[in-house]
Amino acid sequence: MKLKLGLPKGSLQESTLELMRMAGYRFYVNGRSYFLTCDDPTIDAVLLRAQEMARYVEQGILDAGLTGKDWIEENDAEVLEICELVYAKSSLSPVRWVLAVPEDSPIQSVYDLEGKRIATEAVNLTRKYLQKHGVNAVVEFSWGATEVKAPALADAIVELTETGSSLRANHLRVVDVVLESTTRFIANRKSYEDPEKRKKINNMALLLQGAMNAREKVGLKFNIPSQKVEELRNFLPAMKQPTVSPLLNSDWVALEVIVNENVVREIIPLLKKHGATDIIEYPLKKVIY
């Protein structure tokens, strides 16, 4: 059995390969080839643009792949969404398709777009958005550099943004959010009916989610006097079920917890204040709930 897997080429490529590595799958890019080598011989992988991934999965050319929810909807693709993976090019947050106009534009809402011209790569998404609001406007496909097309070539744009920096640099303001999107692990419906492929896809989803769960967390180990353990419950996350190990000195115990990485800078000084010693912080590869 071979699983034909599509991985997104472009902005998501490096973050996807790193996530796959954390999940236990190593892929190697062979020069300029779009075909990848995997350390799992049962996987045949190919790099494709996220925009077309859902279409190839729907048609069964690929058994499974990773792409954005936005491109599933843009292509009206009939695929199985196995799991959601919230990561983007440079953050662990959703991305947004936004309706944007020049800073000095009189357009204040979607309803001001009646009879106007909109440039976007996501033509279908934009038309659905306009239809939902009962607005008639001309939607034109943009081949790139969409931010510079308003106001000379279009009255407004619908563009993908992660941080908003490109929009601000081009003196554009956001009027509305058209769609919020996250990465999805998708599968072909017929492929998923095959027991071996279904098992492979589900196992991969489990490991990918475990790797995602681990990306914002770290482990903490430390020694603490036994009588201080209850004090820690007032401020230390995950203290409902800590791992507690006795030490040779019966007055001390070793504790191990998993916490969000962004709170460690507050927690470690507090641990020290409450008498903790030998504090160790270590990274995690997977957290399976």
Sequence and secondary structure as in RCSB ss.txt:
>XXXX:A:sequence
MKLKLGLPKGSLQESTLELMRMAGYRFYVNGRSYFLTCDDPTIDAVLLRAQEMARYVEQGILDAGLTGKDWIEEN
DAEVLEICELVYAKSSLSPVRWVLAVPEDSPIQSVYDLEGKRIATEAVNLTRKYLQKHGVNAVVEFSWGATEVKA
PALADAIVELTETGSSLRANHLRVVDVVLESTTRFIANRKSYEDPEKRKKINNMALLLQGAMNAREKVGLKFNIP
SQKVEELRNFLPAMKQPTVSPLLNSDWVALEVIVNENVVREIIPLLKKHGATDIIEYPLKKVIY
>XXXX:A:secstr
  EEEEEEESTTHHHHHHHHHHHT  EEE TT SEEEESSTTEEEEEEEHHHHHHHHHTTSSSEEEEEHHHHHHT
T   EEEEEE   SSSSS EEEEEEEETT S  SGGGGTT EEEES HHHHHHHHHHTT   EEEE  S GGGGT
TTT SEEEEEESSSHHHHHTTEEEEEEEEEE EEEEE HHHHHSHHHHHHHHHHHHHHHHHHHHTTEEEEEEEEE
GGGHHHHTTT TTTTS EEEE SSTTEEEEEEEEEGGGHHHHHHHHHHTT EEEEEEE S    
